[in-house]
């Protein structure tokens, strides 16, 4: 266990600057780590393999529940159209940013019907606004039970080629399962960014509806100053991409009021929302 003064928990902008990060990067790191006081999706989307037609399984690409990214399947011909990455059923990762968003998927139109602004604190959830209609999410939820809450994590996964960035949408059963495990270890789920290195395996659990795949926490080790310094460049690069993405998504309702506007953020939500409704 590292000494308290060597860990990254509750580090300030000044602390990070002293370690060699530029001020802009340091401000963004604290902003998306839950410690702040005041274009396209930033990375490939990492998700569980829920492939309802088991195309990935039949072709020997990935088993159900494994962590995958990038695969595209033609549902008409049940063939693999685009290769992706299979990280197996166990991954080691660092969370470098954490934000929240509400969304709803329209199964008839095959698109997101609701997509809120992205916010950095769960305490701002009641202020969330649908980027398409401009209405408060709390109002829309009174008549739309499809709206779901997501904790969008920017993570760096350890691979044979080094630490690689991914976006992971934690919601529903997975969100509550992961947070419960963290809290059982005395870890505040809101303060995991740039503070811990996690190892998880995929696990299938029963729900009121279809079974769901969740992250089963195997270890949670506090990051040290040495860990941070070793990954300084990759963290700095990806936190800037993350910030650009958040700014882009949140500007949609200001610059593109049309309800037909489509963003990479909505497409990311769509991919994950489809998974929620797939049976095993």
Secondary structure as UniProt FT lines:
FT   HELIX           4..6
FT   TURN            9..10
FT   HELIX           13..18
FT   TURN            19..20
FT   HELIX           23..31
FT   TURN            32..34
FT   STRAND          44..45
FT   STRAND          47..48
FT   TURN            52..53
FT   HELIX           55..58
FT   TURN            59..60
FT   TURN            64..65
FT   STRAND          67..69
FT   STRAND          72..74
FT   TURN            75..78
FT   STRAND          79..82
FT   STRAND          85..86
FT   TURN            88..89
FT   STRAND          90..106
FT   TURN            107..110
FT   STRAND          111..116
FT   HELIX           122..127
FT   STRAND          129..130
FT   TURN            131..133
FT   HELIX           137..140
FT   TURN            141..143
FT   TURN            145..146
FT   STRAND          148..159
FT   TURN            160..161
FT   STRAND          162..171
FT   HELIX           172..184
FT   TURN            185..186
FT   HELIX           189..191
FT   TURN            193..195
FT   STRAND          196..205
FT   STRAND          212..222
FT   HELIX           225..230
FT   HELIX           232..250
FT   HELIX           252..255
FT   TURN            259..260
FT   HELIX           264..276
//
